[in-house]
Amino acid sequence: MVDASRMMLQRGRVFYRQKHLLAIEGLEPPAISQLLELAESYVLLNRSGKTQRDLLRGRTLINLFYEDSTRTRTSFELAGKRLGADVINMSVSTSSVNKGETLIDTATTLNAMHCDLLVVRHDQSGAPNLLARIVDAAVINAGDGTHEHPTQALLDALTIKRHKGCIAGLTVAICGDIAHSRVARSNIHLLTTMGCQVRVVGPPTLIPAEVANLGVTVFHDMAAGLDGADIVMMLRLQRERMSRGQVPSGREYFRFYGLDWEKLGYAKPDALVMHPGPMNRAVEIDSAVADDPLRSLIREQVEMGVAVRMAVLDTLSRGHGRNEP
């Protein structure tokens, strides 16, 4: 199936034409669908135990992470290696960045190394966009501040599609810390673009007023927000980005907004549960729900992450958007 997907692209049916992947916002449904279809073929390839080691042979992938990450960095590393790329993980804590080097100076250094693919996670919104204007490599945003996390939204969409058969027409409730979540923002853009009814659920202090402008319905009560939902997507409380007083204690938060069996009962009987991780158990989600093999998709989200990132690396390595601004 991988070969078939590549042949389809080579025959001119190319919908994803950007040089970089910096955000979901602005992507059209055909481009999103193409990435998901290619990712699906990589799911099957990975499960078969085969690899595509020649696809990115001779290409260099650099993971530049200014924030700690386990799932995202590891899955990009694994995706690059499975496609045959030379993968370099730059440790910011021991690099010149930690000695005061600016982002622009780092970009100049990376350009001199002639890398082909640059994966960036940064605590400042817009940092990957700045790098994309300077470096020659294709830049992939692995999460920037509170802006976006595009590959997380893609892997979430792939997970949903595999279990529900489609994305359009579903009701998805995204619950928790909306204000500080780049995952929520990317998912809102993708799911609304693909025809979902999206709800955001959480305390007023964690839902920005402008989120309603993104085409979602806002709820502050879990019973109402989860009523009839097909997918319940929980979010991590990002205390490191919060000011004091935005949320009560973990125990109090769980009482009103943590997902347990009682609250999940408001959703459809076949509703499925997701969480981008890492999870704060007994704060955002009860362990019994998170670990339930029939209702929870959390472990599968991790598996889909590798396949989606392989699809993104594959697509960007073609250089369809090299001549575009």
C-alpha positions in Angstrom: 0.0 0.0 0.0 2.9 2.4 0.6 4.0 1.9 -3.0 0.5 2.4 -4.3 0.3 5.7 -2.3 3.6 6.9 -3.7 2.5 6.0 -7.2 -0.7 8.0 -6.8 1.4 11.0 -5.8 3.8 10.6 -8.6 1.0 10.6 -11.1 0.2 14.2 -10.2 -2.5 13.9 -7.6 -0.6 16.0 -5.1 -2.8 17.9 -2.6 -0.2 18.7 0.0 2.0 21.2 -1.7 3.7 23.1 1.2 7.4 22.9 1.8 6.8 22.9 5.6 4.3 21.6 8.1 3.9 24.5 10.5 0.2 24.4 11.4 -3.1 22.7 10.6 -4.8 26.0 10.2 -5.1 26.8 6.5 -4.8 23.2 5.3 -7.6 22.0 2.9 -9.4 18.7 3.4 -7.7 17.0 0.4 -4.2 17.8 1.9 -5.2 16.4 5.3 -6.8 13.3 3.7 -3.7 12.6 1.7 -1.5 12.7 4.8 -3.9 10.4 6.6 -4.1 7.9 3.7 -0.4 7.7 3.5 -0.1 7.4 7.3 -2.6 4.5 7.2 -0.3 2.6 4.8 2.5 3.1 7.2 0.5 1.7 10.0 0.1 -1.5 8.0 3.8 -1.5 7.0 4.9 -1.0 10.6 2.7 -3.8 11.8 4.0 -6.1 9.2 7.5 -5.6 10.6 8.9 -4.2 7.3 10.6 -0.9 6.8 11.3 1.6 4.0 14.9 2.1 4.8 15.8 3.4 1.3 13.2 6.2 1.1 15.2 8.8 3.0 18.6 7.3 2.6 21.2 10.1 2.4 18.8 12.6 4.0 19.5 14.2 7.4 16.8 14.8 10.0 17.5 17.0 13.0 15.3 17.0 16.1 15.7 20.4 17.8 13.7 20.3 21.0 13.7 23.3 23.3 11.1 21.6 25.5 11.3 18.2 27.0 9.3 15.5 25.2 9.2 11.7 25.2 6.5 10.7 22.8 7.0 13.3 20.1 10.7 13.3 19.9 11.0 9.5 20.1 8.4 8.9 17.5 10.0 11.4 15.1 13.4 9.7 15.7 11.8 6.3 15.1 9.9 7.5 12.0 13.1 8.9 10.5 15.1 5.8 11.1 12.4 3.5 9.7 12.6 5.6 6.5 16.4 5.4 6.4 17.3 8.9 7.3 20.3 9.9 9.4 18.7 11.2 12.6 20.4 13.7 14.9 18.9 14.7 18.3 20.2 18.1 19.4 20.2 18.4 23.2 19.4 22.0 23.9 20.6 21.7 27.5 24.1 21.0 26.4 24.3 23.0 23.2 25.2 26.5 22.4 21.6 27.5 22.8 22.1 27.0 26.6 25.1 29.3 26.3 23.0 32.2 25.0 22.9 31.5 21.2 19.9 33.1 19.5 17.4 31.2 17.5 18.6 33.0 14.3 22.2 32.0 15.1 21.1 28.4 15.6 19.3 28.5 12.3 22.4 29.8 10.5 24.4 26.9 12.1 21.8 24.3 11.0 21.8 25.7 7.5 25.6 25.2 7.3 25.0 21.6 8.2 22.8 21.1 5.1 20.1 19.2 6.9 17.0 18.2 4.9 14.3 18.0 7.6 14.2 20.0 10.8 11.7 19.1 13.6 11.3 21.9 16.1 9.6 22.1 19.5 9.8 25.5 21.2 8.2 27.2 24.1 7.6 30.3 22.1 4.7 30.5 19.6 6.0 31.2 16.1 9.5 29.9 16.6 9.2 27.2 13.9 7.7 29.8 11.5 10.8 32.0 12.0 13.1 29.1 11.4 11.2 28.2 8.2 12.0 31.6 6.8 15.7 31.2 7.4 16.7 27.6 6.9 16.7 25.6 3.6 15.4 22.5 5.3 11.7 21.5 5.4 10.5 22.5 8.9 8.0 20.5 10.9 6.4 22.1 14.0 6.5 19.6 16.9 4.7 22.1 19.1 5.3 25.8 19.6 4.1 27.6 22.8 0.3 27.6 22.9 0.0 27.9 19.1 -0.2 24.5 17.4 1.0 20.9 17.4 0.0 19.7 13.9 1.3 16.1 13.9 -0.6 15.4 17.1 -3.9 16.5 15.5 -3.1 14.3 12.5 -2.4 11.2 14.6 -5.6 11.9 16.6 -7.6 12.1 13.4 -6.1 8.9 12.1 -6.9 7.1 15.4 -10.5 8.4 15.2 -10.9 7.4 11.5 -9.6 3.9 12.1 -12.2 3.3 14.8 -15.2 5.3 13.6 -14.7 4.7 9.8 -14.9 8.4 9.1 -14.3 11.8 10.7 -17.1 13.9 9.2 -20.3 14.1 11.2 -18.8 13.0 14.5 -19.3 15.0 17.7 -16.0 15.5 19.5 -15.7 17.0 23.0 -12.3 18.4 23.9 -12.1 18.8 27.6 -9.8 20.6 30.1 -7.1 23.2 29.7 -8.1 24.7 26.4 -6.4 28.0 27.0 -2.8 26.6 27.1 -3.2 23.7 24.7 -1.6 23.7 21.3 -3.1 20.2 20.9 -6.6 21.6 21.3 -6.0 24.4 18.8 -4.7 22.0 16.1 -7.4 19.5 16.7 -10.1 22.2 16.5 -8.7 23.4 13.2 -8.5 19.8 11.8 -11.8 18.4 13.1 -13.9 21.4 12.0 -12.2 21.5 8.6 -13.1 17.8 8.2 -16.7 18.2 9.2 -16.9 17.4 12.9 -19.1 19.1 15.5 -16.5 20.2 18.0 -17.2 21.1 21.7 -14.8 22.5 24.2 -15.5 21.8 27.9 -13.8 23.2 30.9 -13.8 25.8 33.6 -14.2 29.5 32.5 -10.7 30.3 33.6 -9.3 27.7 31.1 -11.4 28.5 28.1 -10.4 31.7 26.2 -13.3 33.8 25.0 -11.9 33.9 21.4 -12.2 30.1 21.0 -15.8 30.4 20.0 -14.6 32.2 16.9 -13.0 28.9 15.8 -16.4 27.3 15.1 -16.8 25.3 18.4 -19.5 25.2 21.0 -18.4 26.1 24.6 -19.5 24.2 27.7 -18.6 24.7 31.3 -20.4 21.6 32.5 -19.2 18.1 31.7 -22.7 16.5 31.7 -23.9 18.9 29.0 -20.6 19.0 27.1 -20.3 15.2 26.8 -24.0 14.6 26.1 -24.1 12.5 22.9 -20.4 12.8 22.1 -18.7 10.2 19.9 -15.2 11.1 21.1 -14.1 12.5 24.5 -10.6 14.0 24.2 -9.1 14.9 27.5 -6.2 17.4 27.9 -3.3 17.8 30.3 -3.5 20.6 32.9 -0.4 22.7 31.9 0.3 24.2 35.2 3.7 25.3 34.0 1.9 27.9 31.8 -0.7 28.9 34.3 -0.9 31.8 36.6 -1.9 31.1 40.2 -5.6 30.6 40.9 -6.6 29.5 37.4 -7.5 26.0 38.7 -8.3 24.6 42.2 -6.5 21.6 43.7 -6.1 18.5 41.6 -8.8 16.7 43.7 -11.3 19.5 43.2 -10.6 19.7 39.5 -11.1 16.0 39.1 -14.4 16.3 40.9 -15.8 18.6 38.3 -13.8 18.0 35.1 -11.9 14.8 35.5 -13.1 11.9 33.3 -14.5 9.0 35.2 -17.1 6.3 34.4 -19.9 8.5 35.7 -19.1 11.4 33.4 -18.3 9.2 30.4 -21.8 7.9 30.8 -23.2 11.1 29.5 -21.5 10.4 26.1 -22.7 7.9 23.6 -22.5 4.2 24.7 -19.8 3.6 22.2 -17.9 6.8 22.8 -14.1 6.5 22.8 -11.6 8.2 25.0 -8.4 10.0 24.0 -5.6 11.9 25.7 -2.4 13.3 24.1 -0.3 12.5 27.1 1.4 12.7 29.5 -1.6 12.0 31.7 -2.1 13.3 35.2 -4.1 10.4 36.6 -6.9 11.2 39.1 -6.7 14.8 38.0 -7.7 14.7 34.3 -8.7 11.1 34.0 -9.4 8.1 36.1 -7.0 5.2 35.6 -9.9 2.7 35.1 -11.1 4.8 32.1 -7.6 5.5 30.8 -6.6 1.8 30.8 -9.9 0.3 29.6 -9.1 -1.8 26.5 -12.6 -1.2 24.9 -13.1 2.5 25.4 -9.6 4.0 25.6 -7.5 4.8 22.5 -4.6 6.4 24.4 -2.1 3.6 23.7 -3.1 3.5 20.0 -2.5 7.2 19.7 1.2 6.6 20.4 1.4 3.9 17.7 -0.4 6.2 15.2 2.1 8.9 16.0 5.0 7.0 14.4 2.9 6.3 11.2 1.8 9.9 10.9 5.3 11.2 11.3 6.6 8.8 8.7 3.9 10.1 6.3 4.9 13.7 7.0 8.6 13.1 6.5 7.8 11.1 3.4 5.6 13.9 2.0 7.9 16.8 2.8 11.0 15.0 1.5 9.5 15.2 -2.0 9.9 18.9 -2.0 6.5 19.8 -3.7 6.5 23.2 -2.2 10.2 24.2 -2.8 9.3 27.0 -5.1 6.4 28.3 -3.1 6.7 31.1 -0.6 
